[in-house]
């Protein structure tokens, strides 16, 4: 199994990061650790080098925290990304978030920044890992304008089944389902109608734990796989094999 989206570089793990990684290694084949800003991207890269062959880095620029960045800050983050393009397995998480952000000017800024990262992914032919909450359809329309994206991943997919079906028209587009499957009825209904050929699994650690009091961690991606197997009435090993192979294909690991 592979956790295709987590943040073990976050300070939430500062006291026991080694133990968290050890528990992940006991259960998983690999972990994709996603950066969210310039400083975090470097930390993610360092962690991957310390855990080579198990933790794989992606460089991102989170839409909510970066929507008010200066042109200089954006340029610096993108230069850092391009300088390390051969050491990362995807660009992300990048995107738009219309759940938290209602202001039209900020949404426009998010789209502008997101588009600039899509162009880098397209130019360098690197997979795109997207945070597009409450704007999945708009993001799909955007990326459909580019022809050289090797893969696109809708991280923690929460869109409609109609949008999911449009995503599945593309062999190289995937939807990632998190540990939210364990308690979100909406996501449980959604996964029923989405073939595993388009599915990845994730935790989004430290978020999306079983309860609000808990801290999530990569090893818990097993619970998401188990829930998929239960909902689809499939053998867990089959779910594991298909979703793991999908992740290996997307991230070239």
N, C-alpha and C positions, 0 to 999 in steps of 0.2 A: 504493500500500500504506500501511497505517496500523499503527503499533505502539500497541496499545490499552492497554498497561500497562508502564510503566517508571519508573525513579527517577533521572533525571539530575540531580536536586537533591542526591543523596547525595555525601558527601565523596570517594568513589571517583573522581569526575570533576573534582575541584577543580583539578587541574593542566592539564587539557586539555578542559574542558567546551565551549568554543567550537568546537574541532575536531570533537568528537563530534556536536554539533548540526549543524555544516556537512556532515559525512558523511551524517547523517540526511536533511538537506534535498536532497542529491543523489539520493537513492533513494526517499524516501517523500513521501506527500501530507500527512501530519500525524503528530503524536505525542501520546498521552495520558499526561501525567506525573502519577502518583498520589502524593498525600501520605500520610504514615503517622502523623503526630503534629502537635500545634499549631504548633511551630516550623517543621517541614517544610512544613506546609500553606501558611504564609506565603511560604516560599522558592519553592514550586511556583507560587504565584500571581505572584510577582515575575518568575520565569522566563517565564511565559506572556505577561506584559505586554511583556517584552523581545523576545519572538519571536511577536508577535501574528499570528494566522492560521496558525500552524504548530504551536506547543506549546499544548495545552489542559489546564487543571488540574482535578484532582479532589481533594477534601479527605477525608482518612481518619483512622482511629484504629486502628492495627494491633492485632489481638487479643493477640498474644504479649507485646508490649512494653507494652500498656496495661491488662492484666488486673488489675494491682495498683494502678491509679491511684486517687486520692482522688476523692470526689464533686465537690470544687472543681475539680480538674483536668479532669474529664469535662465539667462545666458550662462551663468556660472554652473548651474545644475546640469544644463544640457551639454556644456563642454566636458564636464566631469563624466557624464554618461558616455559621450562619444569616445573620449580618451580610454574608457574601459570597456568598450563595446564587445571586445573579444572574450571578456571574462564574465559576462552576464548571460543568462539564458532567456531573458525577456526584458522588455521595457514596461514597467508598471510597479506599483499601481498608479495609473494615470486615468483621467476621465472627467466626469461631471457628476455632481450630486445635487439633484433638484428636490430631494427630500428635505435636507437641511437648509438649502439656499433657495429663497423665493424671490429675492431682488433680481430684477431683469438685467441690470447692468453687471451684476456679479455673475449671473448665469452666462452672459455674453462673454465675459472675461474667462470663465471656465472653459467655454467652447473654444475660444481663441488659443488658450494654453494647450488644451487637449489636442487640437488640430496640429499644433506644432510638434507634439510628440508622435502623433500618427505619421506625420511626414518623415520623421527620423526613422521610425520603425519600417516604414515603406522603403526609404532610401537605402537603409542598411540591411533590409530583409531580415528583421528580427521580430520574433513573436511579440504581440501586444497584449498586455494584461490589464483589463479595464475595470475601474470602479465607476459604474454608471447607474447609480440608484435613482429610481423613478424617472429615468430617461433612457431606458434600454432601446426603445424604438429609434430615438433621435441618434443615439450612438451607432446603431446598426446602419442607419442611413448615411452617416458620416463615413464609416470605414468602408462601406460599399463603393465609395468613390475611388478607392485605391486598389491597385492591381497586384502589388508586390508584397503584401503582408503575408508571410508564410503561415501564420496562425493568429487567431484572435480569441481571447478568453474573456467571457463575461463572468467576472469574479462575483461570487455570492449571488447568483442569478435570482432575481425576484420579479422579473417581468411577467407579461401575460403569456398564455399558451399560444396565442396568435403570433406574438413576437418570436417565441421559441421556435415555432414552425418555420418562420422566415429565416431564423438563424440556421436551422437544420438544412436549408437549401444549399448551404456552403459546407463542403467536406472539411474545410480547415477552420471552422468556427466551433467553439466549445462553450458549454455552460458549466460553471463550477457550483457544486452544492456543498453546503457546510454542515456543521453539527447542529444547525438550526432545524435540520430535518427531524431531530429527535423530539422536538416540541412544537414546531410550527405546522399547524394543519394545512395552511396554504401551500407550503413547500412540499408537504407530503402528497397533496393532490396534484401538484405540478409535476413532480417526478414520475408519477404514474404513466404519463403520456409522452415522456421524453426517452427515446432509446438510449441505451448506455454508450452507443457509438459517439455520442456528442456530450458525454458527461465526464467531468473531473470531480475530485473530492478535496475538501479543504476544511480547516478549522477557523481561519481568521484569528488565531490566537494572538493576544490574550482574550479576545472578544468571543461572544457567542457561546459561552459555557452553558452547562445544563441549568444552572441557576444564576441569578444576578450576583450572588455572594461569591461564586466560584471564579477562578481564573482558568481560562481554557489553555490547552497546550497541544502540540502536534500529535502526540500519541492518541489523542481522543478522536482522530479522524477514523479510527477503527469503528467508532460508534455510528458515524455517518454511513459507512459502508454496510454495517449490520442493518441499519434502518432501511437502506435501499433494498437490500436482499429481502427483508421482511415485507416491504411494500410491494415489490415486484414478484414476490414468491419465487425467488431464485436462490441458488446455492451461493453462499458467501464467497467461496473461492472463485466462482465465475465473475461475480461483481468485482472482486479484487483484481483478477487478471485483466478484465476489460478496461477498467478505469486506470489501472497502473500502466498498461500499455499505451493508453491515450496520453497520459502525462509524459511518458518517456518519449513519445513521438513529438508532442508539442514542444517540449523543452530540450529535446535532443540529448537525453541522458541515458 
